[in-house]
Amino acid sequence: MRFIILTLLLLPIAAFAANSEIEQLRQELAELRAQNERYEQRLNEMEARLESVGVGSTDATSSSNREVTEEAILPAGEFDGVSDFSTDFDPQMFDYYGYMRAGYGIGKGGESQERFKLPGAEAAYRLGNETDTYMEAGFSYYKVAERKDQPSILFGTHFLLAFSTLDKATGITLDGDNGAVSLREVFATAQGSMANQPDARLWAGQRFYRRHDIHINDFFWLDMSGFGGGLEDYDLGFAKASVAWIGGTLDDFTGTNDYIGDLDTTDKNNIDLRLNDIDMGIGRGNFWFVYSHYQLEGEFSGGEELKGNADGIAAGFFLVSDFGESNKNTATIQYGNSVAANFNSFSPSLRTSESGEIPEGTSVEDQSRLRLMNILEYNFNQRLGLQAVAIYQHDDLGLVENSNRHWYSVGVRPVYSLSQNYNLAFEAGYDYSKLESGEKGGLLKLTVAPEITPDWGLFSRPAIRLYLTWATWSDEFRGLIGGNTYVDDTDGYSLGVQFESWW
């Protein structure tokens, strides 16, 4: 009887509790639906604002050759309400991009891996031939400035940090020589500020300026990066025009600022002009012209005093021909003289020396460079693709005698996909040089590397690889290739693992 009475008393209480819980759940569900509607409305507004300045919310950053495309906008994931805070930060307008590589390898007898690079060559074929750890991390934030009765302006702020260590070091010291930390980019852009020019951008700061490289040997054949500002992608109808004023940087990563004598460290000033994307029937033509000015104060180690100014010009043309969606060929010709001969914004001299012993009579103003190249990227099918390159370069170093240096290079990297994720990469590269000192000879490097990648394709990253590299070189360069490990040899090998990634 007591149990029946207790049950009758508790049933109304339980029913009331259940009804309260159901009502609470219904209220929470209604709130979630309302919040979801607000998020959807906010996302639609952001997409409309991006489209109003000619940039879609689904644009992607392309970094297949490590050419930084800092103007692209990537979705930053689901909207999480951060922009409701007073900072006005909008995650949909934030972009994160970068590059990194690291690995470990050994050479003969288990000694440290050595990089095989030919004296007189501007680059080395890189698969299974890199001994450093290198990382770049870039960040961009965009803001849309809406204007009454005028197109909106898309502002962007960008910076990129780089970290590099040599061999197996994990850190650096400010006065050490085992690596470097560098602020490689810090600049701002404004797109859409000019009438009838939705793609034109104004910029100022320090940046990688419209560089071009070859991936398989990491060779930047045009690199006017530095401090400055300009206007790019102004539509002339038949071409996109760009103009920039750039002062060269002291770059710890380029290797183009080796000591060349007791010259004062004045900046090399450059005016860079470009005409891009000219329809030539067989491809897109691209012209560039550079005027460089350098203040010569001081003297070379050989004793020649240099006073006054030096001016130089460089010019070039490259034709990009597309074959289908994923195949292209790039043919280039470049020529420069005096302080513009090196096709970059950095050091004014073609000749570099670790000791600074520049022969007496050297004249930076008398130097010149001619370079011819062809770069092919071709995919035969989903499973097989390759990149191939051929280079010829002639330097006149501005010496009284024995001033000519020649470099020839051919290389190819085919990648065969066994499946969507498993590849076999091969690389063969041959460099030949004839130095001003009279030495001449070649270096042949061969590498095989099984890889695992996320998808089909030559440039699918990240890539985790095991590699075996073998190289052989001419007797003329015995002791100049292979470091201490192969100082008495004319051939060598390395075995190792590496990962490489970009995003």
URVENWO-V491467 format. One record per pair of residues at least 6 apart in sequence whose C-alpha atoms are under 6 Angstrom apart, sorted by the first residue. I is the first residue (numbers start at 1). J is the second residue. D is the distance in whole Angstrom. If there is no record, write none. Layout:
BEGIN
i = {I	I}
j = {J	J}
d = {D	D}
END
This chain:
BEGIN
i = {47	50	53	59	60	61	64	65	74	75	76	76	83	83	93	93	94	94	95	95	96	96	97	97	98	98	98	98	98	99	99	99	99	100	100	100	100	101	101	101	101	102	102	102	103	103	104	104	105	105	105	106	106	106	106	107	107	107	113	114	115	116	117	120	121	123	124	125	125	126	126	128	128	131	132	132	132	133	133	134	134	135	135	136	136	137	137	138	138	139	139	140	140	141	141	142	142	143	143	144	144	145	145	146	153	153	153	154	154	155	155	156	156	157	158	158	159	159	160	160	161	161	161	162	162	163	163	164	164	165	165	166	166	172	185	185	186	186	187	187	187	188	188	189	189	190	190	191	191	192	200	200	200	201	201	202	202	203	203	204	204	205	205	206	206	207	207	208	209	209	211	211	212	212	213	213	213	222	223	224	224	226	226	226	226	227	227	228	228	229	229	230	230	231	231	232	233	233	233	234	234	238	239	239	239	239	240	240	241	241	242	242	243	243	244	244	245	245	246	247	247	247	248	248	248	248	249	257	258	259	260	260	261	261	261	262	262	262	263	263	263	264	268	268	269	269	270	270	271	271	272	272	273	273	274	274	275	275	276	277	277	277	278	278	283	283	284	284	285	286	286	287	287	288	288	289	289	290	290	291	291	292	292	292	293	293	294	294	295	296	296	296	296	297	297	298	298	299	299	301	301	302	302	302	312	312	312	312	313	313	313	314	314	314	315	315	316	316	317	317	318	318	319	319	320	320	321	321	322	327	327	328	329	329	330	330	331	331	332	332	333	333	334	334	335	335	336	336	337	337	338	338	338	338	339	341	341	342	349	361	362	362	363	364	366	367	367	367	368	368	369	369	370	370	371	371	372	372	373	373	374	374	375	375	376	376	377	377	378	378	379	383	383	384	384	385	385	385	386	386	386	387	387	388	388	389	389	390	390	391	391	392	392	393	393	394	394	395	395	396	396	397	402	403	404	405	405	405	406	406	407	407	408	408	409	409	410	410	411	411	412	412	413	413	414	415	415	415	416	416	417	420	420	421	421	421	421	422	422	423	423	424	424	425	425	426	426	427	427	428	428	429	429	430	430	431	431	432	432	433	433	434	441	442	442	443	443	444	444	445	445	446	446	447	447	448	448	449	449	450	450	451	451	452	452	453	453	453	461	462	462	463	463	464	465	465	466	466	467	467	468	468	469	469	470	470	471	471	472	472	473	478	479	479}
j = {57	56	152	73	74	72	459	215	95	92	91	92	89	90	141	142	140	141	139	140	138	139	138	503	136	137	138	502	503	135	136	501	502	134	135	500	501	133	134	499	500	133	498	499	497	498	496	497	113	495	496	112	113	494	495	113	493	494	494	482	129	482	124	433	407	219	217	216	217	216	217	467	469	167	165	166	167	164	165	163	164	162	163	161	162	160	161	159	160	158	159	157	158	156	157	155	156	154	155	153	154	152	153	152	191	192	193	190	191	189	190	188	189	188	186	187	185	186	184	185	182	183	184	181	182	180	181	179	180	178	179	178	179	179	206	207	205	206	204	205	206	203	204	202	203	201	202	200	201	198	232	233	234	231	232	230	231	229	230	228	229	227	228	226	227	225	226	225	224	225	222	223	220	222	219	220	221	343	344	344	345	246	247	248	249	246	247	245	246	244	245	243	244	242	243	242	240	241	242	240	241	278	275	276	277	278	275	276	274	275	273	274	272	273	271	272	270	271	270	267	268	269	267	268	345	346	346	347	352	356	352	356	300	301	356	298	299	300	297	298	299	297	293	294	292	293	291	292	290	291	289	290	288	289	287	288	286	287	286	284	285	286	284	285	320	321	319	320	319	317	318	316	317	315	316	314	315	313	314	312	313	311	312	340	310	311	309	310	309	306	307	308	309	306	307	305	306	305	306	357	358	358	359	360	337	338	339	340	336	337	340	335	336	340	334	335	333	334	332	333	331	332	330	331	329	330	328	329	328	377	378	377	375	376	374	375	373	374	372	373	371	372	370	371	369	370	368	369	367	368	364	365	366	367	348	368	369	350	364	400	398	399	398	398	398	396	397	398	395	396	394	395	393	394	392	393	391	392	390	391	389	390	388	389	387	388	386	387	385	386	385	416	417	415	416	414	415	458	413	414	415	412	413	411	412	410	411	409	410	408	409	407	408	406	407	405	406	404	405	403	404	403	436	436	436	434	435	436	433	434	432	433	431	432	430	431	429	430	428	429	427	428	426	427	426	424	425	458	423	424	423	455	456	452	453	454	455	451	452	450	451	449	450	448	449	447	448	446	447	445	446	444	445	443	444	442	443	441	442	440	441	440	474	473	474	472	473	471	472	470	471	469	470	468	469	467	468	466	467	465	466	464	465	463	464	461	462	463	501	500	501	499	500	499	497	498	496	497	495	496	494	495	493	494	492	493	491	492	490	491	490	490	487	488}
d = {6	6	6	6	6	6	6	5	5	6	6	5	5	5	6	5	6	5	6	5	6	5	5	5	5	4	5	6	6	6	5	6	4	6	4	6	5	6	5	6	4	5	6	6	5	4	5	6	5	5	4	5	4	5	6	5	6	5	6	5	5	6	5	6	6	6	5	6	4	6	5	6	6	6	6	5	5	6	5	6	4	5	5	6	4	5	5	6	4	6	6	6	4	6	5	5	4	6	5	6	5	6	5	4	6	5	5	6	5	6	4	5	5	4	6	5	5	4	6	5	6	5	6	6	5	6	5	5	5	6	4	5	6	6	5	4	6	5	6	4	5	6	6	6	4	5	5	6	4	5	6	5	5	6	5	6	5	5	6	6	4	6	6	5	4	6	6	4	6	5	6	5	6	5	5	4	6	6	5	5	5	6	6	5	5	5	5	5	4	6	6	6	4	6	6	4	5	5	6	5	5	6	6	6	6	5	6	5	6	5	6	5	6	5	6	5	6	5	5	6	6	5	6	6	4	5	6	5	6	5	6	5	4	5	5	6	5	6	6	5	6	6	6	5	6	5	6	4	6	5	6	5	6	5	6	4	6	5	4	5	6	6	5	5	5	4	6	5	5	6	5	6	5	6	5	6	4	6	5	6	5	6	5	5	6	5	6	5	5	6	5	5	6	6	5	6	6	4	5	6	6	6	5	4	6	5	5	5	6	6	5	6	4	6	6	6	6	4	6	6	5	4	6	5	6	5	5	5	4	5	5	5	6	5	6	5	6	4	6	5	6	5	6	5	6	5	6	5	6	4	6	4	6	5	5	5	6	6	6	6	6	5	5	6	5	5	5	4	6	5	6	5	6	5	6	4	6	5	6	5	6	5	6	5	6	5	6	5	6	6	4	6	5	6	5	6	6	6	5	4	6	6	5	6	4	6	5	6	4	6	5	6	5	6	5	6	5	6	5	5	5	5	5	5	5	6	5	5	5	5	6	4	6	5	6	4	6	5	6	4	6	6	6	4	6	6	4	6	6	5	4	5	5	5	5	6	5	6	5	6	5	6	4	6	5	6	5	6	5	6	5	6	5	6	5	5	5	6	4	6	6	4	5	6	6	6	4	5	5	6	4	6	5	6	4	6	6	5	4	6	6	5	4	6	5	6	6	5	5	6	4	5	5	4	6	5	6	4	6	5	6	5	5	5	6	4	5	5	6	4	5	6	4	6}
END
